[in-house]
Amino acid sequence: MTYSAWIILTASLVGLSCGIMGVFLILRKQAMMADAISHTVLLGIVIAFLVTNQVSGVAMLIGGILAGLLTAFLVQSLQSLNIQHDAGIGIVFTTLFAIGVILIATSVGNAHLDVQHALMGEITFIPFHVITLPILGEIPQATAFLFVVLLIIVLFITAFYKEWKITTFDPALAASLGMPVLFLHYLFMSLVSVTTVASFDAVGAIMVVAMLITPAASAYLWTDRLAKMFILSGSFGVLSAVLGYYLAFWIDTSISGSMAFMTGLIFLISFIFSPTHGLMAKYIRPKQAM
C-alpha cells in the first residue's frame, strides 16, 4: 500500500472504532465523558512510560485503561456526593490532565511525548513505525493495533448488546432484572479507554473527541433504530477520515484537524437535511399539514 493509503486506512479505523463506541455515549448522555477520558488517558500513558520507558505497547494500553476507569470512578463518586455530573467531569478531567502535563514537563525528558503531540497527534509518522506480521508482512504498528481494538469492540458490543441496550434506555429495569449495571458501566468505560488509547498516538485527543461524539450525534439525527445508528455512525467516522485527508492535502494543513472539521461538516449537513430531525423537515412538515 502507498504512504497515503496507510494514513487513510489508519484514520478510517479510528473513525470506525470511535463511531461505534460513540453511539452508546450519545444515548447514555455521557458525551463529555469522551472528552474527559481522551484527556485523562495522558496521565496513564505518562505513568506507563515512567515505569517501562516506552510510549507504546501493552503497558501504555493498561495505563490508559486504568486512567479511564479512575476518571469514571471519580466522576461517579463526586456524583454520589450530590455534585452535578458535568461539574464532576470538569473537576476530574482537568485535574488528572494537569497532573499528566506536569509529569511530562518535569519527568519525561526527551521522549517522543509532549502536550502538542497529545492534543493533535501526528498521523503522518504512522507509516514509518512498522511491525512484521505473518502473511501480511510489514504494516504500520498503529494500524495493526487499531484493527485489533476494532475486533475487540465488535466482539464486546455483540456479546453485551442486549445488556448495554437495556442499561442505556432503562437502567432501573436492568437492575430489577438482576443485571450487573455498575459492572457493565465500568466495562463500557474500559472499552472507551481502550479505543481512546489506541487512537491517541495517531490522531491526538482533539480528533478522538470529535470521532467519539460527532459521527454518533449525526447518526442520531438520521435514525431511531439502534442497529442502523451503529452503521451510520461508523460510516460517518470513516467518511470524515477520508474526506478530511484530501481536504488537508488540498489546502496543506493539519490532517487531524481537517478530519475533525469534516465530522462537524457532516453533522451540519445532517442537522439541516435529516428527514426526521433536520431543520428543513421541521420547516416543511407544518406546511404540508396545512
N, C-alpha and C positions, 0 to 999 in steps of 0.2 A: 504494500500500500504506500501511497505517497505521504509526504510530510503533512500536507493539508488534510488528507483523509483521516490520518490518525487523530489530529486535533478535533475534527468534526465528530468522529466516532466517540472519542472520549467525552466531549461536551454533550453529545446526544445521550450517552449512558447516564451522565449527571442529570440531564433533563428528564429522562425516563424514570430513574430511581426516585428523584425528588418529587416528580409529578405524582407518582403513585402514593408516596408517603404523605404528600400534602393534602390528599383527599380527606383522610381522617382528621388531620389537623384543622382543616377548614370546618368540617362538620361538627367537630368537638368544640369549636370556638376557641382553639388553642393556637391560633396562627402565630401569636407573638412568642410562644414557646420555641418556635423555629428560630426566631431572631435570637432569643436568649441562648439556646443550645449552640447555634452556629458561632457565637462569640465565646461562650464559656469552654468549649472544647479546646480552645487555645491553651487554657491552663492545664488541661490534661495532657496535651501534646508536649508542652514545655516540661512538665514534670517527668513525662516518659523519656524525653531527651536527656534530662539531667541524670536519670537513672541508667539509661542504656547508651547514651551518646549517639543516638540515631534519630533521624527525623522521619523515618518510615518503618513499616513492618508491623508486626503483631503488637509490640509494646505501645506504639502510637495509637493503634485501634483500641486497646484496652484502656489506655489513659483517657481517650476521648469518650468512651462509653461510661467510664466512672465519673468523668466531669459532667456528662449529660444527666446521669442518674442523680448526682449530687444536686444539680440545678433543679431537677424535678422534685426531689425530696425537700429541698429548702423552700421552694415556692409553695409546695403543699403544706409544709409546716407553718409558714407565715399565714397562709390562708386559714389554717385551723386556729390561729390566734386573732382572727377577725380582721386581718389586713387584706385589703382588696386584692384580687388576683393579679390585675395589671400592675398595681403598685409593688406587689411581691416580686413579679418578674423583673421590674425595673431595678429594684434593690439588689436582687441576687445576681443578675447577669452583669450589671455594671461593676459590682464589687469583684466578682470572680474574673471578669475580663481584665479589670485593672491590675489584679494580682498577677495575671499572666503577662501583661505588658511590662510590669515592674521586673518580673523574673527574666524576661527577655533582655531588658536593658542592663540588668545587673549580673546575670549569671550565665547567659547563653554564649556570649562572646561572638566569635566569627562564624558561627554555624549559619547554614542557609535557612534562617528563620528570623523574620523581623515583622514589625507591625504592618508595613506595606504589603508584604507577601501574605500575611494573614488575612488582610481585608480584600485584596484584589486577586491573589494567586498569580500563577504565571504559566498559563496553559501552553504557551509557545515552547516551553522547555520539555513538555511531556514526551515528545518523540525521541528525545536523546537519552532518557533513562529507561533502558530496556532490560528484559529478562528473557531467557531462552526456555521455551516450553516444548515438550514432545509434540511432534506433528506440526504445530503452529509455527515453530521457530522463534525468532526474535520479535517480541512485541513490547510496546511501552508498559512499564510496570503499573502505572496508574490505570491504564485501560484494562489490564487483566484484573486488577484489584476491584475496579468498579463493576466489571462483569460478574465477578464472584458475589459482590454485595447485592447486585440486582437479582441474582438467583436466590440469595438468602431472603431478600424482601418478598419475592414472589412466593417462595416456599411458606414463609410465615403468614403472609396475607391469605394464602389458600387454606392453610391449616387452621387459622383462627378467624376466618372470615365471619362466620356466624356469631362468634363470641364478641368480636370487635364491633360488628354491626349492631348488636343488641346493646352493648355498653355505650355505644356512641349515641344512639337515639333514645334509649330509656335505661339509664344506669340503675334506677330503682327496681325495675323489672328484672334486670340481670342479677342484682343482689338477691332478690326474692327467689330466683331460680337456683341459687346456690353457686353462681359463677364467681370466681375469684377476681372481683373488679379491680382491686388495688394491684394485684399481681399482673393482670392484663394491662393496666395503665403503665406500670414500670417496664413491662416487656415492650410495649409500643414505644416508650421513650428511649429504650435501648436501641431499637431499630432506627429511630430518628437520629440518635447519636452516631450509629454505625454509618448511616447514609451521609451524615454531615462530615465525619472524619474522612470517609472515602473521597468526598468531593472537595474537601477543604484545601488540600495541597495543590490541586489542579486549578481551581477557579476562585478560591478565597471565600470569605464569609459573605460578601455582598451578593454574589451570584447564587450562593447556596440559599440564602433567604429568598431571593427572587424566584428561584426554581421551586422551592418548597411551597410558597404561598400563591404566587400569581397564576400559574397554569391551573391549579385546582380551583382558584376563585373564578377563573374564566370558564372552566368546565361546569361549575355550579350554575352559571347563567344559562347554559345550553340544555341541561337535562335535570330531571328529578330522580333518575334511576341511578343507583349506586354503581352498578357494573359499567354502565355507559360513562359515568363520571370518571372512573379509573382509566378507561380507554382514552377519553378526550384529554384528560389532564396529562397523561404520559405523552400523548401525541403533541399537545401544545408545547410541552417541555422540549421534545426533540425538534419541533419546528422552530422554536426560539433559538435553539443552539445552531441549527443550520443557517437560518436567515441572519442571525447575529454575526456569525463568522464572515459571511460575504459582505455584510454591511461594514464590518471592521476593516476588511480587505479593501473595500471601495473607498472609504474615507480616511484610511490609515489611522485607526485609533485603537483603543483597548478592546481586545476580543471579549473578555469577560463583561466589560461594561456594555458593549453592544448587544450581547446576548441577554443581559438583564433588561436592557432597553426594549428588546423585542418582546419579552414577556409582558411588559407594560403595554406595548402597542397591541398585542393580541388581546389583552384584557379590554383595552379601549374599544376595539372593534366588536368584541363580544358584548360589551356594555351598551353599545349603540344598536347592534343588529341582531342580537339574540331574539328568536321568535317568541319566547315566553317571558323573559325578564328584561329585554332590551328597551331602550328609550323609544325607538321607533314603534315597537309593538305596543307599548303603553300609550303612544300618541295615536296610533291608527285604530286600536280596538274600540275606544269610545266613539269614534266617528262612525265605525261600522254598525255599532249598536243603535245609532240614531235613526 
